[in-house]
Each structure stands twice: as C-alpha cells, then as structure tokens.
Amino acid sequence: MKYIIAGTDRPGSNTLKLANYIQGIYKSQGETVEIIDLVEVKEHLHTGPHYGKEHSGLQPYLDKLVASEGLIVICPEYNGSMPGALKYFIDHMKFPETFEYRPVCFIGLGWMFGGLRPVEHLQQVFGYRNAFIYPERIFITNAPKVLNEQGEPQDEGLKKLLVKQATGFRNFVSALSAFNLDANSVIASKK
C-alpha cells in the first residue's frame, strides 16, 4: 500500500483536504491508499528514544512507512521550508528501511511559489537517504484560492496534473518493483 503523508499538524488544513482529494484520484485508478495525518501523529511525536520513551503510539505509523510501496508527501510551505512537525516526524523514521529505495513523490502548496522550497528541502532529505524520487513534482500556487472548501482544485489543468502524477507514480513504483529495485524487495532480499 502507498501512503499519503499530509505534511502539517494544522487542524483543518488545505494539505489534509488535498490529501483526501488525491486519495480519491488513486481510488478512481483502482488503488487504495491511506492518509497519514500529522494532526493524529502529533500527540505521539514526543515519545520515542529522543525522549527516553518507547514509540508505543508512534510505532504503528512508522511500521506503515517501512512496509509501504511508496510515499506521496504533500507539503505546505511554512517560513520558507517544511513544517517543523513534518521534519520531526521524518527524524523518527527508521533508517535505512524507511528511506533506501523507497519511491517518493511530492506535492507542494503555498502562495507565490507553491511550496517549491519545502519540496526541494524534502528532496534533499529523502535523496540523502537514498530514496527513489519521482521527478514529476507539483507545486500549487495560491493554494487557499485555487482549492475549494473540500480541497478540490478549481482549475482543470491542475486536476489533470494531479491525475498525471498519480498515474506516473503508480507506473514508477510498479517498474521498480518488477525489477526488485524497490525498498520492500531490497529489505526482503537481506533477510
């Protein structure tokens, strides 16, 4: 299963609304994807080895990421980068299993630059950890104005881009898996 990471802990965010819309795109293509909402994850972020505690509440989310076929990261721009909650969630992810050979695609949203800067920062983090980054990124400018209350884009061109990315990412993940180059195949081969 693929997972959509809604990359902010802000309640009622456009990021989560867009994640639900994108989940619908994958469903229309015959694939079930699950959303990891940082609003839900937030209450567990101050657990784990960073705080001398077990990952009890956070562990189910981390396990999903390690077993995922691919990750779709939707990230708003906060002060020129990604939200702190997203970076801190990434810092809890198990290395190398969560990252190495894991297919990842990105969607940024913001005002003038459409989340370009946080997506570039995320690409650096995931690339540094040897993830397979899908090259077709999407940047949604003026997000609060182009998404309706449900998170659906009001621009047909943007809708087509999101469908194209979902289709391409599904093919990208399938191609990597077909040649046992994906994270789950690599992990299985090491057992």
N, C-alpha and C positions, 0 to 999 in steps of 0.2 A: 504494500500500500504506500501511496505517496501522502505526504503531509504538507499542509499549508501552514506556515508559521505567520500568524498575524502579529507583526513586529512592534506592537506598542501595548503598554498596560493601561492606556487611557480608556476608561469606560465609554461605550457608545461611539467608538472611533470610526472614521471613514475606512481605516485599514481593515477592521473586522467586517464591516459591511461589504467592502470589496472582496474580502476573502470568501464570504458567503456567495457572492456573485460568481467568483471564479470556481468555487466548488460546484456550482450549477453547470458551468461550462464542461468540466470534466465528467459530470454525471450525464450530460447530454451526449458525450462521446463514449458512454458505456463504462466509465470508470468511477469507482468510489474513492474519494479522497477525504481525509479527515483534517479538521482545522485544530491547530494548537493555538489557543487564545492566551496571550500573555496576561490578560486580566485574571484568568484562572490560575495560571502558573505562578503569578506574583506572590501569592501567600506562602509558597514553598521555596522561594528563592533564597531566603535567609536561613536555609538549612544546609546540610552537607558539610564536607570537610573544611570549607572556608570558615565555618562557624563551630567546628568541633562536634558536629551532629551528623546523624545519618541522613541520607537522601530520601527518607521514607515517602513524603508526599511528592517530591520531585521525580523520584525514580521511574514511575510509570511513563512520564513524558520523555525522559532520557532513553528509556528502553524502546519506545516507539521510534525515536530518531535513529537509533542504532540498527533497527530492523527495517527501516524504510527503504523503498525502492528509489525514492528521490524526494527532494525538498523544494517547495515553492515558497520563497521568502518574500513577503510583502512588507515593505519598509517605508514609513514616513520619514521625512526629514525633520530632525529636531536640532536646532542650533548648528547647522552645517554638517551633521552626521546622523548616525542611527540613534534611536532612543537608548538610554542607559540600561533599561530593563532588558532589551534585546541583547546588548553586548554582554550583560551579566549572565543571561541565560546561556549564551554561547560559551561563556567561560566555565559553565558547569558541565558542558557536553564532554563525553568520554573521548579521549584521543588515544589511538588514531581511528578507532572504529566508527565514530560518527562522521568523520570527515573524509578520510582517504578513499578515493574512487567513488565517492557519493555524488550522484548527479544533483545539481542545484540550479534553479533558475530564479531570477529576481524581477520584482516589480517595485518601482519606486513611486511615491506620490508626495506631492508637495505643492508649493505655489509656483514661483517663476521657473525653477529648474527641475520640477517634477521628481524630486528625490534622487537626482543624479549623484550627488555627493555621498549619501549613505550607501547607495548601491555600490559605488566604486570602493568605499571602505569595506563593505561586506565581501566584495570580490577579492580584495586583498587578504582578508582573514581566511576565507574559505580556500583561496588559491594557495596561500602559505601552508595550509594544512592538507594540500593535495586533493581537494575535491575536483570533480569534473564540472566545470561551469558552462552551462548552456549559453551560447553567445547572444541570443536574441533577448535583450532586456527591454522592458517597457518602462517609460517614465511618464507619469500622468501629471501634467502641469495644471495649476488652478484646480486641484482636486476637489475642494469644497464646492466649487461652482459646476464642475462637469459630472459629478456623481449626484444622483438623486438621494432622497432620504433612505432608500434601501441599499444604496451603494452601486446601483446600476449606472453605467456610463450613459450619458445622454447623447454621445457622439457615435454615429455608426462606424466611423473609421476606427475609433478606439475599441469598439466591440469586436471588430474584425481582427485587430491586432492581438487582442486577448485570446481569441479563438485560435488564431495562427500560432501564438506562443504555446498554448496548451497542446495543440496537435504536434507541433515540432518537438516539444519537450517529451511528450509521450514516445515519439519515434526515437529520440535521442536515448532515452532510458532503455527502450527495447533493444536498440542496436548494441549498446554497451553490454546488456545482459546476454544477448545472443552469443557474444564472444567471451563471456565470463570475465569481462573487464570491470563490472560494477562492484560496489563495495560488498554486497552480500555474497557474491561469488568468491571474491578475494578472501573474505572472512571464513567462508566455508572451506576453502582450499587449505587454510592454515590449521584447521582442526585435525 
